[in-house]
């Protein structure tokens, strides 16, 4: 695929999830574009990944406890 050949999309994500993602990108140097491209590739090519996505019902969480736990784990 030509690297210049891309489709512009627009999505809305819950603010809390995006803020938590932004915190993690500072730690892991992963950007939303990178994650999206990799997730789409895995969804298309990996049936286990696709099944995991379809079987994950909790698509929204509240608070930042998840990110705080990751920070604590990284510091150990």
PDB file of N, CA, C and O in Angstrom, chain B, residues numbered from 101:
ATOM      1  N   UNK B 101       0.843  -1.180   0.000  1.00  0.00           N
ATOM      2  CA  UNK B 101       0.000   0.000   0.000  1.00  0.00           C
ATOM      3  C   UNK B 101       0.885   1.239   0.000  1.00  0.00           C
ATOM      4  O   UNK B 101       1.872   1.305   0.733  1.00  0.00           O
ATOM      5  N   UNK B 102       0.540   2.193  -0.802  1.00  0.00           N
ATOM      6  CA  UNK B 102       1.238   3.464  -0.849  1.00  0.00           C
ATOM      7  C   UNK B 102       1.059   4.185   0.484  1.00  0.00           C
ATOM      8  O   UNK B 102      -0.064   4.340   0.964  1.00  0.00           O
ATOM      9  N   UNK B 103       2.165   4.623   1.078  1.00  0.00           N
ATOM     10  CA  UNK B 103       2.087   5.278   2.386  1.00  0.00           C
ATOM     11  C   UNK B 103       1.281   6.567   2.342  1.00  0.00           C
ATOM     12  O   UNK B 103       0.771   7.013   3.370  1.00  0.00           O
ATOM     13  N   UNK B 104       1.162   7.164   1.176  1.00  0.00           N
ATOM     14  CA  UNK B 104       0.381   8.398   1.067  1.00  0.00           C
ATOM     15  C   UNK B 104      -1.110   8.122   0.893  1.00  0.00           C
ATOM     16  O   UNK B 104      -1.935   9.023   1.048  1.00  0.00           O
ATOM     17  N   UNK B 105      -1.452   6.883   0.574  1.00  0.00           N
ATOM     18  CA  UNK B 105      -2.853   6.514   0.352  1.00  0.00           C
ATOM     19  C   UNK B 105      -3.504   6.194   1.696  1.00  0.00           C
ATOM     20  O   UNK B 105      -3.349   5.091   2.220  1.00  0.00           O
ATOM     21  N   UNK B 106      -4.215   7.141   2.237  1.00  0.00           N
ATOM     22  CA  UNK B 106      -4.842   6.982   3.550  1.00  0.00           C
ATOM     23  C   UNK B 106      -6.259   7.519   3.498  1.00  0.00           C
ATOM     24  O   UNK B 106      -6.591   8.359   2.661  1.00  0.00           O
ATOM     25  N   UNK B 107      -7.094   7.021   4.407  1.00  0.00           N
ATOM     26  CA  UNK B 107      -8.463   7.488   4.530  1.00  0.00           C
ATOM     27  C   UNK B 107      -8.583   8.277   5.818  1.00  0.00           C
ATOM     28  O   UNK B 107      -8.201   7.794   6.884  1.00  0.00           O
ATOM     29  N   UNK B 108      -9.103   9.466   5.728  1.00  0.00           N
ATOM     30  CA  UNK B 108      -9.309  10.300   6.899  1.00  0.00           C
ATOM     31  C   UNK B 108     -10.619   9.894   7.568  1.00  0.00           C
ATOM     32  O   UNK B 108     -11.670   9.864   6.929  1.00  0.00           O
ATOM     33  N   UNK B 109     -10.545   9.582   8.856  1.00  0.00           N
ATOM     34  CA  UNK B 109     -11.732   9.216   9.621  1.00  0.00           C
ATOM     35  C   UNK B 109     -11.839  10.116  10.839  1.00  0.00           C
ATOM     36  O   UNK B 109     -10.902  10.838  11.180  1.00  0.00           O
ATOM     37  N   UNK B 110     -12.964  10.066  11.472  1.00  0.00           N
ATOM     38  CA  UNK B 110     -13.166  10.835  12.700  1.00  0.00           C
ATOM     39  C   UNK B 110     -13.897   9.931  13.685  1.00  0.00           C
ATOM     40  O   UNK B 110     -14.917   9.330  13.349  1.00  0.00           O
ATOM     41  N   UNK B 111     -13.368   9.841  14.903  1.00  0.00           N
ATOM     42  CA  UNK B 111     -14.021   9.038  15.933  1.00  0.00           C
ATOM     43  C   UNK B 111     -14.153   9.869  17.198  1.00  0.00           C
ATOM     44  O   UNK B 111     -13.409  10.826  17.413  1.00  0.00           O
ATOM     45  N   UNK B 112     -15.089   9.496  18.011  1.00  0.00           N
ATOM     46  CA  UNK B 112     -15.249  10.132  19.311  1.00  0.00           C
ATOM     47  C   UNK B 112     -15.004   9.070  20.371  1.00  0.00           C
ATOM     48  O   UNK B 112     -15.583   7.984  20.330  1.00  0.00           O
ATOM     49  N   UNK B 113     -14.140   9.401  21.315  1.00  0.00           N
ATOM     50  CA  UNK B 113     -13.836   8.481  22.401  1.00  0.00           C
ATOM     51  C   UNK B 113     -14.134   9.188  23.714  1.00  0.00           C
ATOM     52  O   UNK B 113     -14.043  10.413  23.788  1.00  0.00           O
ATOM     53  N   UNK B 114     -14.488   8.433  24.754  1.00  0.00           N
ATOM     54  CA  UNK B 114     -14.727   9.050  26.052  1.00  0.00           C
ATOM     55  C   UNK B 114     -13.492   9.809  26.524  1.00  0.00           C
ATOM     56  O   UNK B 114     -12.370   9.318  26.408  1.00  0.00           O
ATOM     57  N   UNK B 115     -13.705  10.990  27.048  1.00  0.00           N
ATOM     58  CA  UNK B 115     -12.621  11.876  27.457  1.00  0.00           C
ATOM     59  C   UNK B 115     -11.663  11.199  28.439  1.00  0.00           C
ATOM     60  O   UNK B 115     -10.445  11.318  28.300  1.00  0.00           O
ATOM     61  N   UNK B 116     -12.203  10.499  29.417  1.00  0.00           N
ATOM     62  CA  UNK B 116     -11.363   9.843  30.418  1.00  0.00           C
ATOM     63  C   UNK B 116     -10.447   8.807  29.821  1.00  0.00           C
ATOM     64  O   UNK B 116      -9.279   8.717  30.199  1.00  0.00           O
ATOM     65  N   UNK B 117     -10.958   8.023  28.891  1.00  0.00           N
ATOM     66  CA  UNK B 117     -10.136   7.001  28.243  1.00  0.00           C
ATOM     67  C   UNK B 117      -9.029   7.668  27.438  1.00  0.00           C
ATOM     68  O   UNK B 117      -7.879   7.230  27.483  1.00  0.00           O
ATOM     69  N   UNK B 118      -9.365   8.720  26.706  1.00  0.00           N
ATOM     70  CA  UNK B 118      -8.354   9.395  25.900  1.00  0.00           C
ATOM     71  C   UNK B 118      -7.281  10.038  26.775  1.00  0.00           C
ATOM     72  O   UNK B 118      -6.096   9.984  26.446  1.00  0.00           O
ATOM     73  N   UNK B 119      -7.691  10.644  27.884  1.00  0.00           N
ATOM     74  CA  UNK B 119      -6.716  11.249  28.792  1.00  0.00           C
ATOM     75  C   UNK B 119      -5.781  10.190  29.367  1.00  0.00           C
ATOM     76  O   UNK B 119      -4.575  10.413  29.468  1.00  0.00           O
ATOM     77  N   UNK B 120      -6.334   9.044  29.741  1.00  0.00           N
ATOM     78  CA  UNK B 120      -5.505   7.949  30.245  1.00  0.00           C
ATOM     79  C   UNK B 120      -4.546   7.457  29.156  1.00  0.00           C
ATOM     80  O   UNK B 120      -3.382   7.165  29.430  1.00  0.00           O
ATOM     81  N   UNK B 121      -5.039   7.369  27.936  1.00  0.00           N
ATOM     82  CA  UNK B 121      -4.199   6.960  26.816  1.00  0.00           C
ATOM     83  C   UNK B 121      -3.049   7.941  26.628  1.00  0.00           C
ATOM     84  O   UNK B 121      -1.913   7.526  26.402  1.00  0.00           O
ATOM     85  N   UNK B 122      -3.331   9.230  26.719  1.00  0.00           N
ATOM     86  CA  UNK B 122      -2.293  10.254  26.551  1.00  0.00           C
ATOM     87  C   UNK B 122      -1.210  10.119  27.629  1.00  0.00           C
ATOM     88  O   UNK B 122      -0.026  10.310  27.348  1.00  0.00           O
ATOM     89  N   UNK B 123      -1.614   9.792  28.856  1.00  0.00           N
ATOM     90  CA  UNK B 123      -0.632   9.587  29.916  1.00  0.00           C
ATOM     91  C   UNK B 123       0.271   8.414  29.555  1.00  0.00           C
ATOM     92  O   UNK B 123       1.490   8.495  29.702  1.00  0.00           O
ATOM     93  N   UNK B 124      -0.321   7.338  29.089  1.00  0.00           N
ATOM     94  CA  UNK B 124       0.464   6.150  28.734  1.00  0.00           C
ATOM     95  C   UNK B 124       1.373   6.393  27.529  1.00  0.00           C
ATOM     96  O   UNK B 124       2.435   5.778  27.431  1.00  0.00           O
ATOM     97  N   UNK B 125       0.973   7.280  26.611  1.00  0.00           N
ATOM     98  CA  UNK B 125       1.819   7.530  25.442  1.00  0.00           C
ATOM     99  C   UNK B 125       3.121   8.193  25.847  1.00  0.00           C
ATOM    100  O   UNK B 125       4.140   8.018  25.178  1.00  0.00           O
ATOM    101  N   UNK B 126       3.103   8.939  26.914  1.00  0.00           N
ATOM    102  CA  UNK B 126       4.335   9.547  27.391  1.00  0.00           C
ATOM    103  C   UNK B 126       5.291   8.482  27.913  1.00  0.00           C
ATOM    104  O   UNK B 126       6.508   8.636  27.812  1.00  0.00           O
ATOM    105  N   UNK B 127       4.751   7.409  28.466  1.00  0.00           N
ATOM    106  CA  UNK B 127       5.565   6.318  28.995  1.00  0.00           C
ATOM    107  C   UNK B 127       6.052   5.412  27.862  1.00  0.00           C
ATOM    108  O   UNK B 127       7.229   5.057  27.812  1.00  0.00           O
ATOM    109  N   UNK B 128       5.157   5.043  26.965  1.00  0.00           N
ATOM    110  CA  UNK B 128       5.449   4.025  25.950  1.00  0.00           C
ATOM    111  C   UNK B 128       5.744   4.561  24.555  1.00  0.00           C
ATOM    112  O   UNK B 128       6.081   3.786  23.661  1.00  0.00           O
ATOM    113  N   UNK B 129       5.625   5.858  24.353  1.00  0.00           N
ATOM    114  CA  UNK B 129       5.849   6.462  23.030  1.00  0.00           C
ATOM    115  C   UNK B 129       4.960   5.850  21.948  1.00  0.00           C
ATOM    116  O   UNK B 129       5.408   5.596  20.830  1.00  0.00           O
ATOM    117  N   UNK B 130       3.707   5.619  22.296  1.00  0.00           N
ATOM    118  CA  UNK B 130       2.727   5.084  21.340  1.00  0.00           C
ATOM    119  C   UNK B 130       1.708   6.189  21.083  1.00  0.00           C
ATOM    120  O   UNK B 130       1.229   6.835  22.015  1.00  0.00           O
ATOM    121  N   UNK B 131       1.390   6.393  19.826  1.00  0.00           N
ATOM    122  CA  UNK B 131       0.427   7.420  19.465  1.00  0.00           C
ATOM    123  C   UNK B 131      -0.849   6.774  18.948  1.00  0.00           C
ATOM    124  O   UNK B 131      -0.844   5.614  18.536  1.00  0.00           O
ATOM    125  N   UNK B 132      -1.932   7.524  18.972  1.00  0.00           N
ATOM    126  CA  UNK B 132      -3.226   6.983  18.559  1.00  0.00           C
ATOM    127  C   UNK B 132      -3.163   6.455  17.124  1.00  0.00           C
ATOM    128  O   UNK B 132      -3.759   5.420  16.827  1.00  0.00           O
ATOM    129  N   UNK B 133      -2.459   7.140  16.238  1.00  0.00           N
ATOM    130  CA  UNK B 133      -2.294   6.678  14.856  1.00  0.00           C
ATOM    131  C   UNK B 133      -1.624   5.305  14.832  1.00  0.00           C
ATOM    132  O   UNK B 133      -2.080   4.405  14.127  1.00  0.00           O
ATOM    133  N   UNK B 134      -0.547   5.144  15.597  1.00  0.00           N
ATOM    134  CA  UNK B 134       0.164   3.857  15.659  1.00  0.00           C
ATOM    135  C   UNK B 134      -0.751   2.754  16.170  1.00  0.00           C
ATOM    136  O   UNK B 134      -0.832   1.675  15.583  1.00  0.00           O
ATOM    137  N   UNK B 135      -1.431   3.038  17.264  1.00  0.00           N
ATOM    138  CA  UNK B 135      -2.320   2.045  17.866  1.00  0.00           C
ATOM    139  C   UNK B 135      -3.433   1.656  16.910  1.00  0.00           C
ATOM    140  O   UNK B 135      -3.752   0.476  16.769  1.00  0.00           O
ATOM    141  N   UNK B 136      -4.020   2.638  16.258  1.00  0.00           N
ATOM    142  CA  UNK B 136      -5.121   2.376  15.329  1.00  0.00           C
ATOM    143  C   UNK B 136      -4.669   1.494  14.175  1.00  0.00           C
ATOM    144  O   UNK B 136      -5.339   0.520  13.833  1.00  0.00           O
ATOM    145  N   UNK B 137      -3.530   1.833  13.573  1.00  0.00           N
ATOM    146  CA  UNK B 137      -3.043   1.040  12.445  1.00  0.00           C
ATOM    147  C   UNK B 137      -2.718  -0.387  12.868  1.00  0.00           C
ATOM    148  O   UNK B 137      -3.046  -1.335  12.154  1.00  0.00           O
ATOM    149  N   UNK B 138      -2.083  -0.546  14.013  1.00  0.00           N
ATOM    150  CA  UNK B 138      -1.730  -1.885  14.486  1.00  0.00           C
ATOM    151  C   UNK B 138      -2.965  -2.686  14.866  1.00  0.00           C
ATOM    152  O   UNK B 138      -3.050  -3.880  14.576  1.00  0.00           O
ATOM    153  N   UNK B 139      -3.925  -2.030  15.515  1.00  0.00           N
ATOM    154  CA  UNK B 139      -5.153  -2.726  15.898  1.00  0.00           C
ATOM    155  C   UNK B 139      -5.941  -3.161  14.662  1.00  0.00           C
ATOM    156  O   UNK B 139      -6.479  -4.268  14.631  1.00  0.00           O
ATOM    157  N   UNK B 140      -6.012  -2.305  13.653  1.00  0.00           N
ATOM    158  CA  UNK B 140      -6.712  -2.680  12.420  1.00  0.00           C
ATOM    159  C   UNK B 140      -6.018  -3.860  11.744  1.00  0.00           C
ATOM    160  O   UNK B 140      -6.676  -4.789  11.277  1.00  0.00           O
ATOM    161  N   UNK B 141      -4.694  -3.821  11.695  1.00  0.00           N
ATOM    162  CA  UNK B 141      -3.944  -4.924  11.091  1.00  0.00           C
ATOM    163  C   UNK B 141      -4.202  -6.236  11.839  1.00  0.00           C
ATOM    164  O   UNK B 141      -4.482  -7.265  11.224  1.00  0.00           O
ATOM    165  N   UNK B 142      -4.105  -6.187  13.172  1.00  0.00           N
ATOM    166  CA  UNK B 142      -4.346  -7.391  13.962  1.00  0.00           C
ATOM    167  C   UNK B 142      -5.782  -7.873  13.837  1.00  0.00           C
ATOM    168  O   UNK B 142      -6.028  -9.077  13.782  1.00  0.00           O
ATOM    169  N   UNK B 143      -6.717  -6.959  13.793  1.00  0.00           N
ATOM    170  CA  UNK B 143      -8.124  -7.341  13.652  1.00  0.00           C
ATOM    171  C   UNK B 143      -8.343  -8.107  12.345  1.00  0.00           C
ATOM    172  O   UNK B 143      -9.089  -9.085  12.303  1.00  0.00           O
ATOM    173  N   UNK B 144      -7.691  -7.654  11.297  1.00  0.00           N
ATOM    174  CA  UNK B 144      -7.849  -8.283   9.979  1.00  0.00           C
ATOM    175  C   UNK B 144      -7.111  -9.621   9.904  1.00  0.00           C
ATOM    176  O   UNK B 144      -7.609 -10.565   9.290  1.00  0.00           O
ATOM    177  N   UNK B 145      -5.927  -9.710  10.522  1.00  0.00           N
ATOM    178  CA  UNK B 145      -5.063 -10.875  10.304  1.00  0.00           C
ATOM    179  C   UNK B 145      -5.031 -11.898  11.430  1.00  0.00           C
ATOM    180  O   UNK B 145      -4.543 -13.009  11.225  1.00  0.00           O
ATOM    181  N   UNK B 146      -5.529 -11.563  12.600  1.00  0.00           N
ATOM    182  CA  UNK B 146      -5.386 -12.447  13.760  1.00  0.00           C
ATOM    183  C   UNK B 146      -6.761 -12.763  14.348  1.00  0.00           C
ATOM    184  O   UNK B 146      -7.394 -11.908  14.969  1.00  0.00           O
ATOM    185  N   UNK B 147      -7.205 -13.979  14.147  1.00  0.00           N
ATOM    186  CA  UNK B 147      -8.550 -14.354  14.606  1.00  0.00           C
ATOM    187  C   UNK B 147      -8.656 -14.336  16.138  1.00  0.00           C
ATOM    188  O   UNK B 147      -9.724 -14.040  16.674  1.00  0.00           O
ATOM    189  N   UNK B 148      -7.566 -14.649  16.846  1.00  0.00           N
ATOM    190  CA  UNK B 148      -7.595 -14.580  18.311  1.00  0.00           C
ATOM    191  C   UNK B 148      -7.794 -13.141  18.794  1.00  0.00           C
ATOM    192  O   UNK B 148      -8.565 -12.888  19.720  1.00  0.00           O
ATOM    193  N   UNK B 149      -7.094 -12.210  18.160  1.00  0.00           N
ATOM    194  CA  UNK B 149      -7.253 -10.798  18.505  1.00  0.00           C
ATOM    195  C   UNK B 149      -8.688 -10.356  18.220  1.00  0.00           C
ATOM    196  O   UNK B 149      -9.313  -9.682  19.039  1.00  0.00           O
ATOM    197  N   UNK B 150      -9.201 -10.742  17.056  1.00  0.00           N
ATOM    198  CA  UNK B 150     -10.573 -10.376  16.669  1.00  0.00           C
ATOM    199  C   UNK B 150     -11.569 -10.929  17.677  1.00  0.00           C
ATOM    200  O   UNK B 150     -12.512 -10.236  18.061  1.00  0.00           O
ATOM    201  N   UNK B 151     -11.370 -12.168  18.108  1.00  0.00           N
ATOM    202  CA  UNK B 151     -12.259 -12.770  19.100  1.00  0.00           C
ATOM    203  C   UNK B 151     -12.174 -12.007  20.425  1.00  0.00           C
ATOM    204  O   UNK B 151     -13.192 -11.758  21.070  1.00  0.00           O
ATOM    205  N   UNK B 152     -10.962 -11.641  20.823  1.00  0.00           N
ATOM    206  CA  UNK B 152     -10.786 -10.905  22.073  1.00  0.00           C
ATOM    207  C   UNK B 152     -11.513  -9.559  22.019  1.00  0.00           C
ATOM    208  O   UNK B 152     -12.145  -9.153  22.994  1.00  0.00           O
ATOM    209  N   UNK B 153     -11.422  -8.881  20.895  1.00  0.00           N
ATOM    210  CA  UNK B 153     -12.125  -7.592  20.732  1.00  0.00           C
ATOM    211  C   UNK B 153     -13.631  -7.800  20.837  1.00  0.00           C
ATOM    212  O   UNK B 153     -14.322  -7.044  21.520  1.00  0.00           O
ATOM    213  N   UNK B 154     -14.135  -8.821  20.162  1.00  0.00           N
ATOM    214  CA  UNK B 154     -15.579  -9.068  20.179  1.00  0.00           C
ATOM    215  C   UNK B 154     -16.082  -9.549  21.533  1.00  0.00           C
ATOM    216  O   UNK B 154     -17.249  -9.343  21.866  1.00  0.00           O
ATOM    217  N   UNK B 155     -15.221 -10.184  22.316  1.00  0.00           N
ATOM    218  CA  UNK B 155     -15.664 -10.705  23.608  1.00  0.00           C
ATOM    219  C   UNK B 155     -15.417  -9.728  24.756  1.00  0.00           C
ATOM    220  O   UNK B 155     -15.742 -10.030  25.904  1.00  0.00           O
ATOM    221  N   UNK B 156     -14.849  -8.569  24.460  1.00  0.00           N
ATOM    222  CA  UNK B 156     -14.628  -7.547  25.478  1.00  0.00           C
ATOM    223  C   UNK B 156     -15.847  -6.642  25.522  1.00  0.00           C
ATOM    224  O   UNK B 156     -16.072  -5.827  24.627  1.00  0.00           O
ATOM    225  N   UNK B 157     -16.631  -6.804  26.583  1.00  0.00           N
ATOM    226  CA  UNK B 157     -17.873  -6.043  26.676  1.00  0.00           C
ATOM    227  C   UNK B 157     -17.695  -4.721  27.401  1.00  0.00           C
ATOM    228  O   UNK B 157     -18.458  -3.782  27.176  1.00  0.00           O
ATOM    229  N   UNK B 158     -16.695  -4.639  28.269  1.00  0.00           N
ATOM    230  CA  UNK B 158     -16.486  -3.419  29.035  1.00  0.00           C
ATOM    231  C   UNK B 158     -15.679  -2.445  28.183  1.00  0.00           C
ATOM    232  O   UNK B 158     -14.451  -2.419  28.264  1.00  0.00           O
ATOM    233  N   UNK B 159     -16.359  -1.650  27.371  1.00  0.00           N
ATOM    234  CA  UNK B 159     -15.666  -0.723  26.484  1.00  0.00           C
ATOM    235  C   UNK B 159     -15.535   0.658  27.086  1.00  0.00           C
ATOM    236  O   UNK B 159     -14.958   1.550  26.465  1.00  0.00           O
ATOM    237  N   UNK B 160     -16.053   0.849  28.268  1.00  0.00           N
ATOM    238  CA  UNK B 160     -15.944   2.152  28.909  1.00  0.00           C
ATOM    239  C   UNK B 160     -15.692   1.963  30.389  1.00  0.00           C
ATOM    240  O   UNK B 160     -16.363   1.167  31.046  1.00  0.00           O
ATOM    241  N   UNK B 161     -14.750   2.675  30.900  1.00  0.00           N
ATOM    242  CA  UNK B 161     -14.506   2.643  32.331  1.00  0.00           C
ATOM    243  C   UNK B 161     -14.411   4.085  32.823  1.00  0.00           C
ATOM    244  O   UNK B 161     -14.209   5.014  32.042  1.00  0.00           O
ATOM    245  N   UNK B 162     -14.559   4.243  34.107  1.00  0.00           N
ATOM    246  CA  UNK B 162     -14.497   5.583  34.662  1.00  0.00           C
ATOM    247  C   UNK B 162     -13.305   5.695  35.593  1.00  0.00           C
ATOM    248  O   UNK B 162     -12.839   4.696  36.140  1.00  0.00           O
ATOM    249  N   UNK B 163     -12.826   6.883  35.767  1.00  0.00           N
ATOM    250  CA  UNK B 163     -11.703   7.113  36.659  1.00  0.00           C
ATOM    251  C   UNK B 163     -10.379   6.776  36.017  1.00  0.00           C
ATOM    252  O   UNK B 163     -10.318   6.323  34.874  1.00  0.00           O
ATOM    253  N   UNK B 164      -9.332   7.003  36.763  1.00  0.00           N
ATOM    254  CA  UNK B 164      -7.991   6.761  36.248  1.00  0.00           C
ATOM    255  C   UNK B 164      -7.255   5.704  37.060  1.00  0.00           C
ATOM    256  O   UNK B 164      -6.024   5.668  37.056  1.00  0.00           O
ATOM    257  N   UNK B 165      -7.970   4.869  37.735  1.00  0.00           N
ATOM    258  CA  UNK B 165      -7.343   3.829  38.556  1.00  0.00           C
ATOM    259  C   UNK B 165      -6.470   2.922  37.702  1.00  0.00           C
ATOM    260  O   UNK B 165      -5.419   2.474  38.159  1.00  0.00           O
ATOM    261  N   UNK B 166      -6.882   2.647  36.482  1.00  0.00           N
ATOM    262  CA  UNK B 166      -6.134   1.787  35.575  1.00  0.00           C
ATOM    263  C   UNK B 166      -4.755   2.380  35.288  1.00  0.00           C
ATOM    264  O   UNK B 166      -3.745   1.687  35.402  1.00  0.00           O
ATOM    265  N   UNK B 167      -4.713   3.652  34.921  1.00  0.00           N
ATOM    266  CA  UNK B 167      -3.449   4.314  34.614  1.00  0.00           C
ATOM    267  C   UNK B 167      -2.584   4.424  35.863  1.00  0.00           C
ATOM    268  O   UNK B 167      -1.372   4.220  35.793  1.00  0.00           O
ATOM    269  N   UNK B 168      -3.181   4.739  36.991  1.00  0.00           N
ATOM    270  CA  UNK B 168      -2.419   4.826  38.235  1.00  0.00           C
ATOM    271  C   UNK B 168      -1.767   3.489  38.565  1.00  0.00           C
ATOM    272  O   UNK B 168      -0.622   3.457  39.016  1.00  0.00           O
ATOM    273  N   UNK B 169      -2.474   2.394  38.347  1.00  0.00           N
ATOM    274  CA  UNK B 169      -1.917   1.067  38.603  1.00  0.00           C
ATOM    275  C   UNK B 169      -0.740   0.788  37.676  1.00  0.00           C
ATOM    276  O   UNK B 169       0.256   0.203  38.101  1.00  0.00           O
ATOM    277  N   UNK B 170      -0.844   1.198  36.420  1.00  0.00           N
ATOM    278  CA  UNK B 170       0.258   1.013  35.469  1.00  0.00           C
ATOM    279  C   UNK B 170       1.477   1.821  35.913  1.00  0.00           C
ATOM    280  O   UNK B 170       2.602   1.322  35.877  1.00  0.00           O
ATOM    281  N   UNK B 171       1.254   3.060  36.328  1.00  0.00           N
ATOM    282  CA  UNK B 171       2.366   3.892  36.788  1.00  0.00           C
ATOM    283  C   UNK B 171       3.066   3.246  37.965  1.00  0.00           C
ATOM    284  O   UNK B 171       4.295   3.213  38.017  1.00  0.00           O
ATOM    285  N   UNK B 172       2.296   2.735  38.909  1.00  0.00           N
ATOM    286  CA  UNK B 172       2.870   2.085  40.098  1.00  0.00           C
ATOM    287  C   UNK B 172       3.679   0.864  39.685  1.00  0.00           C
ATOM    288  O   UNK B 172       4.779   0.643  40.191  1.00  0.00           O
ATOM    289  N   UNK B 173       3.138   0.074  38.769  1.00  0.00           N
ATOM    290  CA  UNK B 173       3.810  -1.129  38.285  1.00  0.00           C
ATOM    291  C   UNK B 173       5.115  -0.776  37.577  1.00  0.00           C
ATOM    292  O   UNK B 173       6.123  -1.456  37.766  1.00  0.00           O
ATOM    293  N   UNK B 174       5.104   0.280  36.766  1.00  0.00           N
ATOM    294  CA  UNK B 174       6.299   0.705  36.030  1.00  0.00           C
ATOM    295  C   UNK B 174       7.403   1.154  36.963  1.00  0.00           C
ATOM    296  O   UNK B 174       8.582   0.971  36.661  1.00  0.00           O
ATOM    297  N   UNK B 175       7.033   1.746  38.106  1.00  0.00           N
ATOM    298  CA  UNK B 175       8.022   2.267  39.038  1.00  0.00           C
ATOM    299  C   UNK B 175       8.715   1.171  39.838  1.00  0.00           C
ATOM    300  O   UNK B 175       9.789   1.401  40.395  1.00  0.00           O
ATOM    301  N   UNK B 176       8.119  -0.011  39.904  1.00  0.00           N
ATOM    302  CA  UNK B 176       8.697  -1.112  40.686  1.00  0.00           C
ATOM    303  C   UNK B 176       9.857  -1.760  39.970  1.00  0.00           C
ATOM    304  O   UNK B 176      10.456  -2.701  40.491  1.00  0.00           O
TER     305      UNK B 176
END
